[in-house]
């Protein structure tokens, strides 16, 4: 009887732990780094944002940037005089 009670309590606990682990993994963010450039070279002060969020940054004087994002996020790159470009982070 005690063994059945212990087994019955363990299964829901493991299911809950598994669900929490999946939630943590799916919301984990990664640092994305790169360089924004065109045919003439690097673009300083290009704007990079994560679509539908308040997260954003600018490129440095060498066109380099670093931003935290999930693999399912879409990043938006914009620069004065250029069309905005959306890129799926996971690509």
MARFI-981223 format. One line per field, with one value per residue: x, y, z of N, C-alpha, C in turn; residue in one letter. Coordinates in Angstrom, 2 decimals, m for minus. Atoms other than C-alpha are relative to their C-alpha. Example, Ala and Ser with C-alpha at 12.3 -4.5 7.8 and 13.67 -1.06 7.14 Angstrom:
# MARFI-981223
neast (0.89, m0.82)
nnorth (m1.19, m1.19)
nup (0.00, m0.06)
caeast (12.30, 13.67)
canorth (m4.50, m1.06)
caup (7.80, 7.14)
ceast (0.90, m0.77)
cnorth (1.20, 1.09)
cup (0.00, 0.73)
res (A, S)
//
This chain:
# MARFI-981223
neast (0.82, m0.90, m0.72, 0.91, 0.14, m1.26, m0.03, 1.02, m0.46, m1.21, 0.34, 0.36, m1.14, m0.89, 0.67, m0.13, m1.41, m0.23, 0.67, m0.79, m1.24, 0.32, 0.27, m1.27, m0.78, 0.63, m0.10, m1.41, m0.49, m1.37, m0.62, m0.20, m0.98, m0.18, m0.41, 0.92, m0.79, 0.55, m1.05, m1.09, m0.68, 0.79, 0.92, 0.06, 1.27, 1.19, 0.89, 0.43, 1.00, 0.72, 1.38, 1.03, m0.60, m0.68, m1.43, m0.63, m1.37, m0.57, m1.34, m1.09, m0.63, m0.43, 1.18, 0.21, 1.04, 0.27, 1.34, 0.57, 1.25, 0.34, m0.13, 1.28, 0.22, m0.34, m0.76, 0.23, m1.15, 0.39, m1.05, 0.53, m0.16, 0.11, 1.22, m0.15, m0.09, 0.31, m0.75, 0.28, m1.26, m0.41, m0.54)
nnorth (m1.19, m1.16, m0.03, m0.58, m1.43, m0.64, 0.01, m0.91, m1.37, m0.24, m0.26, m1.41, m0.86, 0.06, m0.71, m1.43, m0.35, 0.03, m1.17, m1.18, 0.06, m0.38, m1.44, m0.71, 0.16, m0.71, m1.44, m0.35, m0.96, 0.16, m1.25, m0.01, m1.01, m0.08, m1.26, m0.51, m0.66, m0.02, 0.20, m0.96, 0.29, 0.09, m1.11, m0.39, m0.52, 0.67, 0.36, 1.40, 0.23, 1.27, m0.34, 0.15, m0.09, m1.28, 0.28, m0.58, m0.49, m0.63, 0.48, m0.91, m0.68, 1.02, 0.72, 1.19, m0.09, 1.15, m0.15, 1.24, 0.37, 1.41, 0.50, m0.20, m1.43, m0.63, m1.23, m1.01, m0.84, m1.21, m1.00, m1.13, 0.10, 1.39, 0.70, 0.84, 1.43, 0.92, 1.25, 0.94, 0.21, 1.39, 0.30)
nup (0.00, m0.06, 1.28, 1.00, m0.29, 0.41, 1.46, 0.48, m0.23, 0.79, 1.41, 0.21, m0.29, 1.16, 1.09, m0.29, 0.20, 1.43, 0.56, m0.35, 0.76, 1.38, m0.01, m0.15, 1.23, 1.11, m0.18, m0.18, 0.97, 0.44, 0.48, 1.45, 0.39, 1.44, 0.61, 1.01, 1.05, 1.36, 0.99, m0.23, m1.26, m1.23, m0.27, m1.41, m0.54, 0.51, m1.10, m0.04, m1.04, 0.02, 0.37, m1.03, m1.34, m0.27, 0.07, 1.17, m0.11, 1.20, 0.34, m0.38, 1.13, 0.95, 0.48, m0.82, m1.02, m0.85, m0.56, m0.53, 0.68, 0.08, 1.37, 0.69, 0.19, 1.27, m0.18, 1.05, 0.26, 0.73, 0.17, 0.75, 1.44, 0.42, m0.41, m1.19, 0.33, m1.09, 0.08, m1.07, m0.74, 0.15, 1.35)
caeast (0.00, 2.80, 4.67, 1.59, 1.20, 4.88, 4.63, 1.45, 3.06, 6.26, 4.62, 2.89, 6.05, 8.15, 5.57, 5.62, 9.44, 9.51, 7.00, 9.08, 12.25, 10.62, 9.40, 12.88, 14.53, 11.97, 12.35, 16.15, 17.85, 21.10, 23.52, 23.44, 26.42, 27.13, 28.04, 25.72, 27.17, 26.32, 28.34, 30.43, 31.34, 30.15, 27.23, 27.78, 24.68, 22.36, 19.35, 18.68, 15.51, 13.68, 10.26, 7.31, 9.59, 11.42, 14.84, 17.14, 20.66, 22.80, 25.90, 29.22, 31.58, 32.66, 29.08, 29.24, 26.41, 25.37, 21.80, 19.97, 17.19, 15.38, 15.80, 12.11, 12.43, 12.55, 15.22, 14.67, 17.54, 17.04, 19.29, 18.50, 17.91, 17.52, 14.48, 13.97, 14.91, 13.38, 15.49, 14.43, 17.06, 17.09, 18.18)
canorth (0.00, 2.45, 1.48, 2.33, 5.70, 6.50, 5.50, 7.50, 10.63, 10.23, 10.21, 13.61, 15.09, 13.89, 15.19, 18.60, 18.64, 17.70, 20.45, 23.04, 21.89, 22.21, 25.71, 26.81, 25.40, 26.93, 30.40, 30.28, 33.18, 33.17, 36.00, 36.76, 38.58, 39.79, 42.60, 44.76, 45.81, 46.66, 46.54, 49.52, 48.12, 48.03, 50.19, 51.96, 52.84, 50.42, 49.60, 45.96, 45.09, 41.92, 42.15, 42.56, 43.28, 46.18, 44.59, 46.46, 47.67, 49.57, 48.51, 49.98, 51.96, 48.69, 47.56, 44.88, 44.12, 41.74, 41.11, 38.47, 36.59, 33.27, 31.05, 31.61, 35.42, 37.62, 40.31, 43.55, 45.44, 49.05, 51.83, 55.29, 55.14, 51.31, 49.02, 47.28, 43.59, 40.87, 37.79, 34.73, 34.31, 30.52, 30.74)
caup (0.00, 0.89, m2.29, m4.45, m2.71, m3.30, m6.98, m7.46, m5.99, m7.99, m11.44, m11.06, m9.54, m12.49, m14.96, m13.26, m13.25, m16.96, m17.79, m15.95, m17.70, m21.13, m20.22, m19.12, m22.25, m24.60, m23.08, m22.86, m24.55, m26.44, m27.13, m30.85, m32.34, m35.85, m38.18, m40.27, m43.62, m47.20, m50.42, m49.23, m45.80, m42.19, m41.04, m37.70, m35.62, m37.44, m35.25, m34.25, m32.34, m31.38, m33.03, m30.62, m27.64, m26.03, m26.62, m28.95, m29.62, m32.14, m34.03, m32.93, m35.17, m36.84, m37.56, m34.85, m32.43, m29.65, m28.48, m26.38, m28.19, m28.33, m31.38, m32.19, m32.14, m35.22, m35.31, m37.25, m38.80, m39.82, m41.04, m42.37, m46.12, m46.20, m46.06, m42.70, m42.83, m40.63, m39.87, m37.85, m35.12, m35.51, m39.19)
ceast (0.88, 0.76, m0.88, m0.16, 1.25, 0.09, m0.99, 0.40, 1.20, m0.34, m0.44, 1.17, 0.97, m0.61, 0.11, 1.44, 0.32, m0.62, 0.78, 1.30, m0.24, m0.26, 1.29, 0.81, m0.61, 0.08, 1.45, 0.43, 1.47, 0.53, 0.30, 0.99, 0.13, 0.47, m1.02, 0.84, m0.79, 1.17, 1.19, 0.77, m0.96, m0.84, m0.04, m1.38, m1.24, m0.81, m0.40, m0.97, m0.55, m1.46, m0.97, 0.58, 0.62, 1.51, 0.57, 1.41, 0.38, 1.34, 1.03, 0.63, 0.50, m1.17, m0.34, m1.08, m0.08, m1.36, m0.48, m1.34, m0.21, 0.11, m1.28, m0.31, 0.33, 0.72, m0.30, 1.23, m0.47, 1.17, m0.57, 0.30, m0.11, m1.34, 0.30, m0.03, m0.28, 0.77, m0.38, 1.31, 0.50, 0.61, 1.50)
cnorth (1.26, 0.13, 0.62, 1.50, 0.75, 0.08, 1.01, 1.46, 0.34, 0.36, 1.45, 0.96, 0.02, 0.73, 1.51, 0.46, 0.06, 1.23, 1.28, 0.06, 0.42, 1.50, 0.80, m0.08, 0.81, 1.52, 0.46, 0.95, m0.24, 1.36, m0.14, 1.12, 0.01, 1.37, 0.39, 0.77, 0.03, m0.18, 0.95, m0.25, m0.04, 1.25, 0.30, 0.58, m0.54, m0.47, m1.48, m0.15, m1.42, 0.36, m0.34, m0.07, 1.38, m0.16, 0.57, 0.46, 0.69, m0.64, 1.04, 0.61, m0.97, m0.80, m1.24, 0.23, m1.31, 0.24, m1.38, m0.27, m1.50, m0.44, 0.19, 1.47, 0.43, 1.30, 0.93, 0.89, 1.21, 0.99, 1.09, m0.15, m1.42, m0.57, m0.84, m1.47, m0.83, m1.30, m0.86, m0.34, m1.42, m0.36, 0.15)
cup (0.00, m1.33, m1.10, 0.21, m0.45, m1.53, m0.57, 0.20, m0.88, m1.44, m0.23, 0.25, m1.18, m1.20, 0.18, m0.25, m1.49, m0.69, 0.28, m0.79, m1.45, m0.09, 0.08, m1.28, m1.13, 0.14, 0.18, m1.12, m0.27, m0.43, m1.48, m0.32, m1.52, m0.43, m1.06, m1.02, m1.30, m0.96, 0.18, 1.29, 1.19, 0.22, 1.50, 0.33, m0.71, 1.21, m0.13, 1.16, m0.13, m0.19, 1.14, 1.42, 0.17, m0.07, m1.29, 0.28, m1.30, m0.29, 0.46, m1.26, m1.07, m0.58, 0.79, 1.04, 0.79, 0.64, 0.50, m0.67, 0.10, m1.47, m0.81, m0.26, m1.43, 0.30, m1.18, m0.09, m0.79, 0.01, m0.90, m1.49, m0.55, 0.44, 1.23, m0.42, 1.24, m0.24, 1.19, 0.68, m0.20, m1.34, m0.05)
res (X, X, X, X, X, X, X, X, X, X, X, X, X, X, X, X, X, X, X, X, X, X, X, X, X, X, X, X, X, X, X, X, X, X, X, X, X, X, X, X, X, X, X, X, X, X, X, X, X, X, X, X, X, X, X, X, X, X, X, X, X, X, X, X, X, X, X, X, X, X, X, X, X, X, X, X, X, X, X, X, X, X, X, X, X, X, X, X, X, X, X)
//
